[in-house]
Amino acid sequence: METIVIQTDAKKAKAIKQFLKAFGISFKTEAKTEESPYNPEFVKKILERAESAKQGNVVEYTDELRKELFGK
C-alpha cells in the first residue's frame, strides 16, 4: 500500500474524491483547521481599533505632535 497526501481547496477535493471513487480507490479525508498564530485578545483589540479609526477616531501625526512626543 502507498499513501499519497494531497492538499487542496474544497472544490478541487470534491473532484478528486469523485475521480478516486470512479476508479474504486479507497481513501479517507481529514479536514484540517488552521489555528491562528495570534493571541485572540490581541486580534480583537486590533479589529476594534481599526473600526474606531474608520469612524474617524484618529490623531493626525504632525511635526508639532512629533516634537511634543519626542522633543525633536
C-alpha positions in Angstrom: 0.0 0.0 0.0 1.2 3.5 -0.8 -0.1 6.7 0.8 -0.5 9.9 -1.2 -1.2 13.2 0.6 -3.0 15.8 -1.4 -3.6 19.3 0.0 -6.2 21.4 -1.9 -9.3 23.5 -1.6 -12.7 22.1 -1.1 -13.8 22.5 -4.7 -10.8 20.5 -6.1 -11.1 18.0 -3.3 -14.6 17.1 -4.4 -13.5 16.4 -7.9 -10.5 14.3 -6.7 -12.9 12.3 -4.5 -15.2 11.6 -7.4 -12.2 10.5 -9.5 -11.0 8.1 -6.8 -14.5 6.7 -6.4 -14.8 6.1 -10.1 -11.6 4.1 -10.1 -12.6 2.2 -6.9 -9.7 3.6 -4.9 -10.3 3.7 -1.2 -9.4 6.9 0.6 -10.1 8.8 3.8 -10.1 12.6 4.3 -9.2 14.8 7.2 -10.5 18.4 7.5 -7.5 20.4 8.7 -8.4 23.6 10.6 -5.7 26.2 10.7 -5.3 27.9 14.1 -4.2 31.5 14.1 -0.7 32.1 15.5 -2.0 35.3 17.1 -3.5 35.8 20.5 -7.3 36.1 20.1 -7.4 39.0 22.6 -4.8 40.9 20.6 -6.6 40.3 17.3 -9.9 41.6 19.0 -8.1 44.8 20.1 -6.7 45.4 16.6 -10.0 44.9 14.9 -11.7 47.3 17.4 -9.1 50.0 16.8 -9.4 49.6 13.1 -13.2 50.1 13.4 -12.7 53.1 15.6 -10.3 54.6 13.0 -12.9 54.0 10.2 -15.3 56.1 12.3 -12.8 59.0 12.4 -11.4 58.5 15.8 -7.8 59.2 14.9 -4.9 61.5 15.7 -3.0 63.1 12.8 0.7 62.7 13.1 2.1 66.2 12.6 5.5 67.9 13.2 4.1 69.5 16.3 2.9 66.2 17.7 6.3 64.6 16.9 8.1 67.4 18.7 5.7 67.0 21.7 6.2 63.3 21.9 9.9 63.1 21.1 11.3 66.5 21.8 13.0 66.9 18.4 
